[in-house]
Amino acid sequence: MKKKFYLLITILWLNLISQNKTLAADSQISYSGFIENYPLELVLALNSTGEAKAIAISHFHEAKIMTGKWQKKELKIFEQKDLFNFPQFNPEQEKIQGYWWEKGKKWKVQLNKKFTIDFETETEWKEKEILPPVVLKDKYFRLLVSKTKDQYEPRVREIKIIEKKTNKISQKINLDCPFNGRENIIIDDYNFDGIEDFSILKESYAGANTTSLYFLYDQKTKKYLESGFKGISLTFDKKKKRIYETNQCCAGTQVMKAEYKVVNNKMILTKEKCQKWDEKKQKLVVKAINECK
C-alpha cells in the first residue's frame, strides 16, 4: 500500500437479503473510518435481493465499478481479483469491520456509521452528499440531495464533478431534478463526437415518458455544458448518428415519433410521424402530423 494512501470507497446499489430486521427497500448508509491507518469513507445503498454494485474511488486506484453479494451476513465486493470482505456485516450496527484484499495482502477496515437515508419513509432531510453508481473515464460524481415535507420525492440540487486522480472538484452544476434513488446519471456520447457526455433525469411523466438534461463535454473549456437538447424519451443511435424521440399519450393510443440529426451541437428535425389507435383495425395507424399536436 502506498505511504500516503487515502481511500474513498463508495458501495452503491447493494441489494439486501436479511432473515431478521432490515432497512427499508431503498436506503443508503454513509460510513467513515480507516483502512489500516488511512482514511476511508464507505457509502452503502440497500434494497432487497442480494446482488451488489460498487464504486471504489481512491488515490490508490482510480474509480472503478465493483460487483458483489451479501449472503449469510457476509458482504463481498470484487474488483477483478481484489476484494472488500465484511464477514459479519449488519446494516443496523453503528460500527462495521472487515478487510481489503489486494494482490494477496490483507488490510484491516474499521468504519463508523455517519448517517442513513431511507428513501421510502423519511419525509425530509437537509442536503446530503450521495454518489451515483457511474464514473467517467477520468472523473466521478457527487450529488447534493435534499427533501422537504411538501415534496413527493427527494431533489438533486447540485452535481459536483470530481477528478479521479486528485479528488479535487473540477466543476459544480446547480439544478433542481428528482432523485430516484438509483441511476439518476447516465453516461453516453450524446453529440456523437466520440467523447463521453452525461445526462440526468429531469422529470418522469405518465406512462413511459421522461425528460432529461444533457451535458456535453466542451474541449475548449474542459467543462460540461448543458446542451439544450429537448424532447420526450430521447434515445441516441451512435451508428446512425441520430436522435429519436417517442412521445406517448392517452394510454398509448397516440404516439408521436421524431428523428433528429446533430449539427453544431444542436438538434435538427429530419423526420416526424403521428400514429393513432384505429378501433376497426385494432392497431396504430399513421395520421397527419397535426392530429398529434
C-alpha positions in Angstrom: 0.0 0.0 0.0 1.3 3.4 -0.8 2.6 5.6 2.0 0.2 8.5 1.6 -2.8 6.4 0.8 -6.3 7.9 1.0 -9.1 5.7 0.0 -12.7 6.7 -0.7 -14.8 3.7 -1.4 -18.4 4.1 -2.4 -20.5 0.9 -2.4 -23.8 1.7 -4.2 -26.9 -0.1 -5.1 -26.5 -3.1 -2.7 -29.4 -5.4 -2.9 -30.1 -6.8 0.6 -31.4 -10.1 2.0 -31.9 -10.4 5.7 -33.7 -13.0 7.8 -34.1 -10.6 10.7 -34.6 -6.9 10.9 -33.7 -5.0 7.7 -33.7 -1.4 6.5 -36.4 -0.2 4.0 -36.2 -1.4 0.4 -34.3 1.6 -0.8 -31.8 3.0 1.7 -28.3 4.5 1.8 -25.8 4.4 4.7 -22.7 6.5 5.0 -19.7 5.4 7.0 -16.3 6.9 7.7 -13.2 5.2 9.3 -9.9 3.7 8.3 -8.2 1.1 6.2 -5.3 0.3 8.5 -4.3 3.9 9.4 -5.5 5.6 6.2 -8.9 7.4 5.9 -11.8 5.5 4.4 -15.3 6.6 3.5 -17.9 4.0 2.7 -21.4 4.5 1.4 -23.9 1.6 1.0 -27.2 1.8 -0.8 -29.6 -1.0 0.0 -32.6 -2.8 -1.3 -33.9 -6.4 -1.3 -32.3 -9.1 -3.5 -28.7 -9.8 -2.6 -26.9 -8.5 -5.7 -24.4 -5.7 -5.2 -22.8 -3.0 -7.3 -19.9 -0.7 -6.1 -17.7 2.2 -6.9 -14.2 2.3 -5.5 -12.6 5.8 -5.6 -9.1 6.5 -4.3 -5.7 7.8 -4.8 -4.5 4.2 -4.7 -6.6 3.1 -7.6 -8.9 5.3 -9.7 -12.7 5.0 -9.5 -14.0 1.6 -10.7 -17.3 -0.1 -10.7 -17.3 -3.2 -8.5 -19.8 -6.0 -8.0 -20.6 -8.5 -5.3 -23.2 -10.1 -3.0 -24.3 -10.2 0.6 -25.2 -13.7 1.8 -25.5 -15.1 5.4 -24.3 -11.8 6.8 -21.1 -11.8 4.7 -20.6 -8.9 2.3 -18.1 -9.3 -0.6 -17.4 -6.7 -3.2 -15.0 -7.5 -6.0 -12.8 -5.6 -8.5 -11.2 -8.3 -10.6 -9.0 -10.3 -8.0 -9.2 -7.6 -5.3 -11.8 -7.8 -2.7 -13.6 -5.9 0.2 -14.8 -8.5 2.7 -17.1 -7.8 5.7 -17.7 -11.3 7.2 -20.2 -10.1 9.9 -21.9 -7.3 8.1 -25.1 -5.9 9.7 -26.6 -2.6 8.4 -28.2 -2.0 11.8 -24.9 -1.7 13.6 -23.1 1.6 14.3 -19.7 0.0 13.6 -18.6 -2.5 11.0 -15.3 -4.3 10.5 -13.8 -6.1 7.6 -10.8 -6.4 5.2 -9.5 -5.2 1.9 -7.6 -7.9 0.0 -5.2 -6.7 -2.8 -2.6 -8.8 -4.6 -2.6 -11.3 -1.7 -2.2 -8.7 1.0 -4.9 -8.2 3.7 -5.7 -4.7 5.2 -8.0 -4.2 8.1 -11.1 -1.9 7.6 -12.9 -0.3 10.6 -15.9 2.0 10.0 -18.4 4.1 12.0 -21.9 5.0 10.7 -22.4 8.7 9.9 -26.0 8.7 8.7 -28.7 6.7 7.0 -31.2 7.9 4.3 -34.3 5.9 3.9 -35.8 7.0 0.6 -39.2 5.3 1.2 -40.1 6.5 4.7 -38.1 9.7 5.5 -40.2 12.8 5.0 -37.4 15.3 4.9 -33.6 15.8 5.2 -31.2 18.6 4.7 -28.6 18.5 1.9 -26.6 15.2 1.9 -24.0 14.1 -0.5 -24.7 11.0 -2.5 -22.6 9.2 -5.1 -24.3 7.7 -8.1 -23.0 4.3 -9.4 -21.4 5.6 -12.6 -18.0 7.0 -13.4 -16.5 8.9 -16.4 -13.1 7.9 -17.8 -11.2 10.4 -15.5 -13.9 11.8 -13.3 -16.8 10.8 -10.9 -19.8 12.5 -9.5 -21.2 13.6 -6.2 -24.9 14.7 -5.9 -26.2 17.1 -3.3 -29.7 15.8 -2.4 -32.4 17.2 -0.1 -36.0 16.7 0.7 -38.7 18.8 2.4 -42.1 17.6 3.8 -44.0 19.2 1.0 -42.0 17.3 -1.7 -43.1 14.0 -3.0 -39.6 12.9 -3.8 -36.0 14.0 -3.0 -34.4 16.6 -5.3 -30.9 16.9 -6.7 -29.7 20.4 -6.0 -26.2 20.2 -7.3 -23.8 18.0 -9.2 -20.1 18.0 -8.3 -17.7 16.6 -10.9 -14.5 15.3 -9.2 -11.1 14.5 -10.7 -10.3 10.8 -10.1 -6.5 11.3 -9.6 -6.7 14.3 -7.3 -10.2 14.1 -5.7 -10.5 17.8 -6.5 -13.7 19.4 -7.7 -13.4 20.4 -11.4 -17.0 21.7 -11.8 -20.2 22.4 -10.0 -23.6 22.4 -11.7 -26.7 23.8 -9.9 -30.1 22.3 -10.8 -33.4 21.0 -9.5 -34.1 17.5 -10.6 -35.8 14.5 -9.0 -33.6 11.9 -7.2 -35.0 8.4 -7.8 -32.5 6.6 -5.5 -30.9 4.6 -8.4 -29.4 5.7 -11.7 -30.1 9.4 -12.0 -27.0 10.0 -14.1 -26.3 8.1 -17.4 -23.1 8.4 -19.4 -23.2 8.3 -23.2 -22.0 10.2 -26.3 -24.9 12.5 -27.0 -23.5 14.6 -29.8 -21.6 11.7 -31.5 -18.2 13.3 -31.2 -16.6 10.3 -29.6 -16.3 11.9 -26.1 -18.2 10.9 -23.0 -21.1 13.2 -22.0 -23.7 12.6 -19.3 -27.4 13.2 -18.6 -29.5 13.5 -15.5 -33.2 12.7 -15.2 -35.3 15.9 -15.3 -38.9 14.6 -14.9 -41.0 11.4 -15.2 -44.5 11.7 -16.6 -47.5 9.4 -17.1 -46.6 6.1 -18.8 -43.1 5.7 -20.2 -42.5 9.4 -20.9 -39.4 11.1 -19.4 -37.2 14.1 -20.0 -33.5 14.6 -19.1 -30.9 17.3 -19.1 -27.9 16.5 -21.4 -24.5 17.9 -20.6 -21.9 17.8 -23.4 -18.1 18.0 -22.9 -16.6 21.2 -24.3 -12.9 20.6 -25.3 -12.1 24.3 -25.2 -13.3 25.0 -21.7 -12.8 21.4 -20.4 -16.2 21.7 -18.8 -19.6 20.0 -19.3 -22.2 22.4 -20.7 -26.0 22.0 -20.8 -26.8 21.1 -24.4 -30.3 22.5 -24.7 -31.4 19.1 -26.2 -35.2 18.8 -25.6 -37.7 16.0 -26.2 -39.6 13.2 -24.7 -37.9 9.9 -24.1 -34.9 10.6 -26.3 -32.7 7.7 -27.5 -29.3 8.0 -29.2 -28.1 5.9 -32.1 -24.3 6.3 -32.3 -24.0 4.2 -35.5 -26.5 6.3 -37.5 -25.7 9.4 -35.5 -29.4 10.1 -35.0 -31.6 11.1 -32.0 -35.1 9.5 -31.8 -38.0 10.9 -29.8 -41.1 8.9 -28.7 -43.9 10.8 -27.1 -46.9 8.6 -26.0 -50.2 9.8 -24.6 -53.7 8.7 -24.0 -52.8 5.2 -22.6 -50.7 4.5 -25.7 -53.4 5.3 -28.2 -51.4 8.2 -29.6 -47.7 8.2 -30.4 -45.6 11.0 -31.9 -42.2 10.0 -33.2 -39.4 12.2 -34.4 -35.9 11.8 -35.8 -33.1 14.4 -35.4 -29.5 14.9 -36.5 -26.9 16.9 -34.6 -25.4 19.9 -36.3 -23.0 22.2 -34.2 -24.4 20.6 -31.1 -28.0 21.4 -32.0 -30.9 19.0 -32.6 -32.2 19.4 -36.2 -35.5 17.7 -37.0 -35.3 15.4 -40.0 -38.5 13.3 -39.7 -41.6 13.1 -37.7 -44.6 10.7 -37.7 -48.0 10.7 -35.9 -49.7 7.4 -35.0 -53.2 7.0 -33.5 -55.2 3.9 -32.5 -57.7 2.7 -35.0 -60.6 0.7 -33.4 -61.6 -1.0 -36.6 -58.0 -2.2 -37.5 -57.1 -2.6 -33.8 -53.7 -1.1 -34.3 -51.8 2.2 -34.5 -52.1 3.8 -37.9 -50.3 6.8 -39.4 -52.1 10.1 -39.3 -51.5 13.7 -40.3 -48.8 15.3 -38.1 -51.3 18.0 -36.8 -53.5 15.2 -35.3 -50.8 14.5 -32.7 -50.2 18.2 -31.8 
